[in-house]
Amino acid sequence: MQTNFTPDQLADPDIAVADRILRSCVHCGFCTATCPTFVTVGDEDDSPRGRIYMIKDMLETGAPASEPVAFHLDRCLSCLSCMTTCPSGVDYMHLIDHARTRVEETYDRPAHDRALRSLLAAILPYPTRFRAALRAAALGRLGRSLVRGEGTLVRRMRAMLDLAPAKLPPPSSTERPGVFPAHGERRARVALLAGCAQQVLDPGIHDATIRLLNRMGVEVVVAAGAGCCGALTHHLGRHEAALGFARANVAAWTREIGAGGLDAVVTDTSGCGTVLKDYGFLLRNTPEAADAARISELSVDITELLVRLDYQPSRTLAAPLTVAYHAACSLQHGQRVTDAPKTLLRRAGFAVAEPRDPHLCCGSAGTYNILQPEMSEQLRARKLGTLHALKPDLIAAGNIGCLTQLAGDGLPTIHTVELLDWMAGGPRPARLPTGG
């Protein structure tokens, strides 16, 4: 793709990156076949190729983002399926991230949209605030039928209420900094990203990760000062806020490297893992660049680490269980981790089934299921249809957003690591029906 940036524009390092990305696109359109929004609505402007043209025009002209540009970029899930498909290696992730920041900085959103986005950015990355908000939302569900109308704000309010769990689990010990020692001889020392939303929605996932790693001889550290990975604010276009979270995490884990060393920084939330692996890029022009690059190199998904440590089960299933494996976009497209989860589940004794069109997003995508409830619901229904067609006993995935999105339709949704922990001596997952 030919670009027409001026020398002054190219002096901006972010524009220079965008220019290189745009020039790599050859307009082939392969991305349209695997883009969830294009597959759903058939609009070229809701395809990666269409969005790339809009981003090019917005950046070259230097004009504020228009309403159509904001509309179509907002409808992008950042699932990155297009990057897996693209034969030219177009770095769509960094292009859409930069464009979202531009939209946030220059587009005058309606007041209700600005307010909701500010509310989400102020609550979701902070476990204490998020827990309080969910308790209030649970009460609000009692009055959901009173939320009438079909306006954008009303639909978003309904989506938020529907996503709120009826009951919250008690807080986990991972909300406080601490060290969880290895059992027996120590094989490795790792930091676990405790993060934000997962701590509130399902802290048992962290508990399973720690139990399993401890039994495998791994010391697990929840570092003081580490918190949200920055993904939630990053995808809302709030670049500086995202950098603040990234800097805090890099500083916390760099201190741990100096104090006792780290063999890995582990995530059991794949949406967070994609961002951690990108810290080197996010902070490339900052004083923390070298430390951020080192953290990115150390970052692994829990399944990557378990393969490295040669995970082996210690018990067998009393009855066969078929797991419908849902590949989270952030894991399969963002991190390119595809085989490890399925290999581990099979090694643990489960029959693993994969749905049709596994590359298509379930519609969760961070705050997408709140901000784009109609598109999100269509994608959820499609994904659940392909999963139910497998006639499985449960759904497994490696991302809390996907697990929350797919819950409530008759099949238990369980994190991969909880199943692996169970088959290696841990407790039976609470959501798993008896009999296996």
C-alpha positions in Angstrom: 0.0 0.0 0.0 1.4 3.4 -1.0 1.4 6.0 1.8 1.8 9.8 1.7 3.0 10.9 5.1 5.1 14.1 5.2 8.6 14.1 6.6 7.3 16.0 9.7 4.7 13.3 10.2 7.3 10.5 9.9 9.4 12.2 12.6 6.7 10.9 15.0 7.9 7.4 15.9 4.3 6.1 16.2 3.5 7.4 12.7 6.7 5.9 11.4 5.6 2.5 12.7 2.1 3.0 11.2 3.7 3.8 7.9 5.7 0.6 7.8 2.7 -1.4 8.7 0.5 0.2 6.0 3.1 -0.3 3.4 3.2 -4.0 4.1 -0.5 -4.4 3.2 -1.1 -5.6 -0.4 -4.9 -5.4 -0.4 -5.3 -9.1 -1.0 -8.4 -9.4 1.2 -7.5 -12.8 2.8 -8.2 -11.2 6.1 -11.9 -10.7 5.3 -12.6 -14.4 5.3 -11.5 -14.8 8.9 -12.6 -11.5 10.4 -15.6 -12.1 12.8 -17.3 -8.8 12.2 -17.0 -9.0 8.4 -18.2 -12.6 8.4 -21.2 -11.5 10.5 -22.3 -8.3 8.7 -20.5 -8.5 5.3 -19.5 -4.8 5.4 -16.0 -4.0 3.9 -15.6 -1.2 6.4 -16.0 -3.9 9.2 -13.1 -5.9 7.8 -9.4 -5.4 8.5 -8.8 -4.2 5.0 -11.5 -1.7 5.2 -10.3 -0.5 8.6 -6.8 -0.2 7.3 -7.9 2.2 4.6 -9.8 4.3 7.1 -6.8 4.4 9.5 -4.5 5.4 6.6 -6.7 8.3 5.6 -7.2 9.4 9.2 -3.5 9.4 10.0 -2.3 10.9 6.7 -4.8 13.9 6.8 -4.1 14.5 10.5 -7.8 15.2 10.8 -9.8 14.3 13.9 -11.4 10.9 13.8 -14.9 11.0 12.2 -18.0 9.3 13.4 -17.9 6.5 10.8 -14.2 5.9 11.6 -14.9 5.6 15.3 -17.9 3.4 14.6 -16.1 0.8 12.5 -12.9 0.8 14.6 -14.9 0.4 17.7 -16.5 -2.7 16.2 -13.1 -4.3 15.7 -12.6 -7.0 18.4 -8.8 -6.9 18.2 -9.1 -10.7 18.0 -6.1 -10.6 15.6 -7.4 -13.5 13.5 -6.4 -11.4 10.5 -2.8 -11.5 11.5 -2.8 -15.3 11.6 -4.3 -15.3 8.1 -2.3 -12.5 6.5 0.3 -13.8 4.0 2.1 -10.4 4.1 2.6 -10.3 7.8 0.7 -7.0 8.3 1.1 -6.0 12.0 -2.6 -5.1 12.4 -2.4 -5.2 16.2 -0.1 -2.3 16.5 -1.9 -0.4 13.8 -5.3 -0.7 15.4 -3.9 0.1 18.8 -2.4 3.3 17.5 -5.7 4.1 15.7 -7.7 3.6 18.9 -5.5 6.0 20.7 -6.0 8.6 17.9 -9.8 8.1 18.0 -9.8 8.5 21.8 -7.8 11.7 21.6 -9.7 13.4 18.7 -13.2 12.0 18.4 -16.0 13.8 20.4 -18.0 10.8 21.6 -21.6 11.2 22.8 -21.7 12.0 26.5 -23.1 8.6 27.6 -20.4 6.8 25.6 -17.6 8.9 27.2 -19.1 8.3 30.7 -19.4 4.5 30.3 -15.8 4.2 28.9 -14.5 6.3 31.8 -16.5 4.2 34.3 -15.1 1.0 32.9 -11.5 2.3 32.9 -12.0 3.5 36.5 -13.4 0.2 37.8 -12.4 -2.9 35.9 -8.6 -2.7 36.5 -9.0 -2.4 40.3 -10.2 -5.6 42.1 -11.7 -3.8 45.1 -13.7 -1.4 43.0 -14.7 -4.1 40.5 -16.0 -6.4 43.3 -18.1 -3.5 44.8 -19.5 -2.8 41.3 -20.4 -6.4 40.7 -22.2 -6.6 44.0 -24.2 -3.5 43.1 -24.9 -5.0 39.6 -26.1 -8.2 41.2 -28.7 -6.2 43.0 -29.5 -4.3 39.8 -30.3 -7.6 38.0 -33.4 -7.8 40.2 -34.7 -4.7 38.4 -33.4 -5.6 34.9 -37.0 -5.8 33.5 -37.4 -2.2 34.5 -34.6 -1.2 32.1 -36.7 -0.4 29.1 -36.0 0.9 25.6 -33.7 0.0 22.7 -31.2 2.8 22.8 -27.5 2.2 22.9 -27.1 3.0 26.5 -30.0 0.8 27.5 -28.6 -2.2 25.6 -25.2 -1.7 27.2 -26.8 -1.5 30.7 -28.6 -4.7 30.1 -25.4 -6.3 28.8 -23.6 -5.3 32.0 -26.3 -6.6 34.2 -26.4 -9.9 32.4 -22.7 -10.4 32.7 -22.7 -9.8 36.5 -22.5 -13.1 38.4 -25.3 -13.8 40.8 -22.7 -14.7 43.5 -19.1 -13.7 43.9 -16.4 -16.1 45.2 -14.5 -15.0 48.3 -11.2 -13.1 47.7 -8.1 -15.2 47.1 -4.7 -14.9 48.7 -3.3 -13.8 45.4 -4.8 -10.3 46.0 -1.9 -9.7 48.4 1.8 -10.0 47.6 3.3 -13.2 48.7 5.5 -16.1 48.0 4.1 -19.6 47.5 7.0 -22.1 48.1 7.8 -25.1 45.9 7.1 -28.6 47.3 10.4 -30.4 47.6 13.4 -29.3 45.6 12.9 -26.1 43.8 13.1 -26.4 40.0 12.2 -22.8 39.1 11.0 -19.5 40.5 8.3 -17.6 38.6 6.1 -14.5 39.0 2.4 -14.9 38.5 0.4 -12.0 37.2 -2.5 -11.7 39.6 -4.1 -9.0 37.4 -7.5 -7.6 38.1 -10.8 -9.0 36.7 -10.0 -12.6 37.1 -9.2 -12.1 40.8 -12.8 -11.1 41.3 -14.6 -13.3 38.9 -12.8 -16.6 39.4 -9.8 -16.5 41.8 -9.8 -20.3 41.8 -8.0 -20.2 38.5 -5.0 -18.5 40.2 -5.3 -21.0 43.1 -5.1 -23.9 40.6 -2.1 -22.4 38.9 -0.2 -22.0 42.2 -1.1 -25.4 43.5 -0.1 -27.2 40.4 3.2 -25.3 40.0 4.1 -25.7 43.7 3.6 -29.5 43.4 5.9 -29.5 40.3 8.6 -27.8 42.3 8.0 -24.2 41.2 8.1 -21.3 43.6 5.4 -18.8 42.7 5.7 -15.1 43.6 2.9 -12.5 43.5 5.0 -9.4 43.4 4.2 -6.2 45.4 3.3 -3.4 43.1 2.1 -5.5 40.2 -1.5 -5.2 39.1 -3.6 -4.9 36.0 -1.7 -5.7 32.8 -3.1 -2.6 31.0 -5.1 -4.4 28.4 -8.5 -3.1 29.4 -7.4 0.6 29.2 -5.2 -0.1 26.2 -8.1 -1.4 24.1 -10.2 1.6 25.1 -7.6 3.8 23.5 -6.3 5.2 26.8 -2.6 4.8 26.0 -1.1 6.7 28.9 -3.2 4.7 31.4 -2.1 1.5 29.8 1.6 2.5 30.0 1.2 3.3 33.6 0.0 -0.2 34.4 2.8 -1.7 32.2 5.5 0.4 34.0 4.3 -0.6 37.4 4.4 -4.3 36.5 7.8 -4.0 34.8 9.2 -2.3 37.9 7.7 -4.9 40.3 9.0 -7.9 38.3 12.4 -6.3 37.7 12.7 -5.9 41.5 11.9 -9.6 41.9 14.6 -10.5 39.3 17.1 -8.5 41.3 16.0 -10.0 44.6 15.7 -13.7 43.8 15.7 -14.2 40.1 12.8 -15.2 37.9 12.7 -18.0 35.3 9.4 -16.8 33.9 6.5 -14.4 34.3 3.4 -16.5 34.1 -0.1 -15.6 33.0 -3.2 -17.8 33.2 -5.3 -15.2 31.5 -4.4 -15.2 27.8 -5.7 -11.7 27.2 -3.2 -10.4 29.7 -0.4 -12.6 28.3 -0.7 -11.0 24.9 -0.1 -7.6 26.4 2.7 -8.7 28.6 4.5 -10.2 25.6 4.1 -6.8 23.9 5.6 -4.7 26.8 8.9 -4.4 24.9 7.0 -2.7 22.1 4.7 -0.6 24.3 7.6 0.8 26.3 10.2 0.9 23.5 10.6 4.7 23.7 10.7 5.0 27.5 13.5 4.7 30.1 12.0 1.3 31.0 12.6 -0.1 27.5 15.3 -2.6 28.4 13.5 -3.9 31.5 10.2 -4.1 29.5 11.9 -6.1 26.8 13.3 -8.5 29.4 9.8 -9.0 30.9 8.3 -9.7 27.5 11.0 -12.4 26.9 10.2 -14.0 30.2 6.4 -13.9 29.8 4.7 -17.3 29.1 1.2 -18.7 29.2 0.7 -21.3 31.9 0.3 -24.0 29.3 3.7 -23.1 27.7 5.4 -23.4 31.1 3.7 -26.7 31.9 4.9 -28.2 28.6 8.4 -26.9 29.4 8.2 -28.6 32.8 6.9 -31.9 31.3 3.5 -31.9 33.1 2.3 -35.4 33.9 -1.1 -36.4 35.5 -1.2 -38.4 38.7 -4.7 -39.8 38.5 -7.0 -41.2 35.9 -10.6 -40.3 35.1 -13.2 -42.7 36.6 -15.3 -42.1 33.4 -14.4 -40.5 30.1 -15.0 -36.8 29.7 -15.0 -34.9 26.4 -13.7 -31.4 26.5 -14.7 -28.9 23.9 -11.6 -26.8 23.7 -12.3 -23.1 22.9 -9.1 -21.4 21.6 -9.2 -17.9 23.0 -8.2 -15.4 20.3 -5.6 -13.8 22.5 -3.9 -17.3 22.9 -4.2 -18.6 19.4 -3.8 -15.4 17.4 -2.2 -13.0 19.9 0.4 -15.3 21.4 0.4 -18.1 18.7 0.0 -20.7 21.4 -2.1 -23.4 19.7 -1.0 -26.9 20.5 0.1 -26.7 24.1 -3.3 -26.6 25.8 -4.7 -29.4 23.7 -1.6 -31.6 24.2 -1.8 -31.1 27.9 -5.5 -31.9 28.2 -5.0 -35.1 26.2 -2.1 -36.0 28.3 -4.3 -35.6 31.4 -6.7 -38.1 30.0 -9.5 -36.0 28.4 -10.9 -36.5 25.0 -10.4 -33.1 23.3 -12.8 -31.9 20.6 -12.4 -28.7 18.5 -15.4 -26.8 17.1 -15.9 -25.7 13.5 -14.3 -22.3 12.7 -12.2 -22.3 15.9 -10.5 -19.1 14.6 -13.6 -17.0 15.1 -14.0 -15.0 18.3 -16.6 -15.7 20.9 -17.4 -12.0 21.2 -16.0 -11.3 24.7 -12.8 -9.3 23.8 -12.3 -7.4 27.0 -15.1 -4.7 27.3 -16.5 -5.5 23.8 -19.4 -7.5 25.1 -20.5 -4.4 27.1 -19.8 -1.7 24.4 -20.9 -3.8 21.4 -23.6 -6.0 22.9 -25.4 -6.9 19.6 -22.4 -8.0 17.7 -21.1 -9.8 20.8 -24.3 -11.7 21.3 -24.3 -12.9 17.6 -20.7 -14.1 18.0 -21.5 -15.8 21.3 -24.5 -17.6 19.8 -22.4 -18.8 16.8 -19.6 -20.0 19.0 -21.9 -21.8 21.4 -23.6 -23.5 18.5 -20.4 -24.9 17.2 -19.4 -26.0 20.7 -22.7 -27.7 21.5 -22.5 -29.6 18.2 -19.6 -31.5 19.6 -21.8 -32.9 22.4 -19.1 -32.4 25.0 -19.2 -32.7 28.8 -17.7 -29.3 29.3 -16.0 -26.3 27.6 -12.3 -25.5 28.4 -10.5 -22.2 27.6 -7.6 -20.3 28.8 -9.1 -16.8 29.2 -11.5 -15.5 31.9 -13.3 -13.3 29.4 -14.2 -16.3 27.1 -15.2 -18.4 30.1 -17.5 -15.7 31.3 -18.9 -15.0 27.8 -19.7 -18.7 27.2 -21.1 -19.5 30.6 -24.8 -20.0 31.4 -25.8 -22.1 28.4 -25.9 -25.6 29.9 -22.3 -26.6 29.6 -19.8 -25.9 32.4 -17.0 -23.6 31.4 -13.7 -24.4 33.1 -10.2 -23.0 32.8 -7.7 -25.5 31.3 -5.3 -25.2 34.3 -8.1 -26.2 36.7 -8.6 -29.4 34.8 -4.8 -30.1 34.7 -4.5 -29.3 38.4 -7.3 -31.7 39.2 -5.7 -34.6 37.2 -2.4 -33.9 38.9 -3.7 -34.2 42.5 -5.7 -31.0 42.9 -9.4 -30.7 43.8 -12.2 -31.4 41.4 -13.3 -28.1 39.7 -16.4 -26.9 41.5 -18.4 -26.3 38.3 -17.8 -29.8 37.0 -20.8 -32.1 37.5 -20.2 -35.2 39.5 -19.6 -38.5 37.8 -16.2 -38.1 36.2 
